[in-house]
């Protein structure tokens, strides 16, 4: 074979080897990563982008927490994250065990609704030791320096309750039954209604006949306290209930004494049965918290934390020891006059459900 032919053959072989190498490299790139905007993401990059979130709920007893759970789950999945949910059923020790379980699942972010505002700090401490970011959802964990507290303005909730009561009962006896003192929100709500009622109390125009704290938001406790006062012939002109579940128990007691609809009752959370009572007249007002907004923002913030992005939140609130980032939303006072334009318009409850007994 002539030297020129040998040279040509060698050139062809070399070119084939180079071509095979390029094809192999290209296949490898597409197997290990995908191209977006000209950049190639390999397995490590895809793993960094994947966010696993743990959601530790203190309870699902109240209707509203079921809504929170469902919306947060849906939004996290919509944003491309993975979520694992646990429910402590009002048990502090169970919540700690469930947080440990979530941490064992290699979560990136813990969203916690604390059953106890102080004991839950142990759960936050566990998460921080493992480098897991923590969002305190709607209820604040004290003395724990969480990465974000997101909630509605609970002082405003208390103010709206008190203002509505005073508009209906400028003079008279007020019964107040709050949720448990282990929930920091109850203290903020009290701060709000105290701010509005204090002047009237000092003038003797309003008398607080009792101010109680229901363990675990038990409506049975609210029923018993209201019933006991009514049996003792104590006049009740207005009631501030810590939430609509407590209002349910108190209105049941009023009904037994044929006073339902005669006493002004306000609550919060816009539970379906509370909305039904509003259009019927046995409960006059509930403070509506657009949960979808709360849940959606929480999902967005959780994904940002999981990806190491900045939240850029300027508001701060004290948890007792630390000033922590605070994302706050505004609640809405809802009565018969605006229920259609708020709760029903938002799709929080359907009109046929709210007006069921009137149809």
HELIX and SHEET records of a PDB file:
HELIX    1   1 UNK A    3  UNK A   32  1                                  30    
HELIX    2   2 UNK A   43  UNK A   49  1                                   7    
HELIX    3   3 UNK A   63  UNK A   78  1                                  16    
HELIX    4   4 UNK A   92  UNK A  104  1                                  13    
HELIX    5   5 UNK A  121  UNK A  129  1                                   9    
HELIX    6   6 UNK A  154  UNK A  168  1                                  15    
HELIX    7   7 UNK A  184  UNK A  202  1                                  19    
HELIX    8   8 UNK A  215  UNK A  217  5                                   3    
HELIX    9   9 UNK A  219  UNK A  231  1                                  13    
HELIX   10  10 UNK A  244  UNK A  256  1                                  13    
HELIX   11  11 UNK A  272  UNK A  280  1                                   9    
HELIX   12  12 UNK A  291  UNK A  306  1                                  16    
HELIX   13  13 UNK A  340  UNK A  344  3                                   5    
HELIX   14  14 UNK A  351  UNK A  354  1                                   4    
HELIX   15  15 UNK A  356  UNK A  358  5                                   3    
SHEET    1   A 2 UNK A  34  UNK A  36  0                                        
SHEET    2   A 2 UNK A  39  UNK A  41 -1                                        
SHEET    1   B 7 UNK A  82  UNK A  87  0                                        
SHEET    2   B 7 UNK A  52  UNK A  57  1                                        
SHEET    3   B 7 UNK A 109  UNK A 112  1                                        
SHEET    4   B 7 UNK A 133  UNK A 137  1                                        
SHEET    5   B 7 UNK A 148  UNK A 152  1                                        
SHEET    6   B 7 UNK A 323  UNK A 329  1                                        
SHEET    7   B 7 UNK A 316  UNK A 318 -1                                        
SHEET    1   C 6 UNK A 206  UNK A 213  0                                        
SHEET    2   C 6 UNK A 172  UNK A 178  1                                        
SHEET    3   C 6 UNK A 238  UNK A 241  1                                        
SHEET    4   C 6 UNK A 264  UNK A 268  1                                        
SHEET    5   C 6 UNK A 285  UNK A 288  1                                        
SHEET    6   C 6 UNK A 332  UNK A 334 -1                                        
END                                                                             
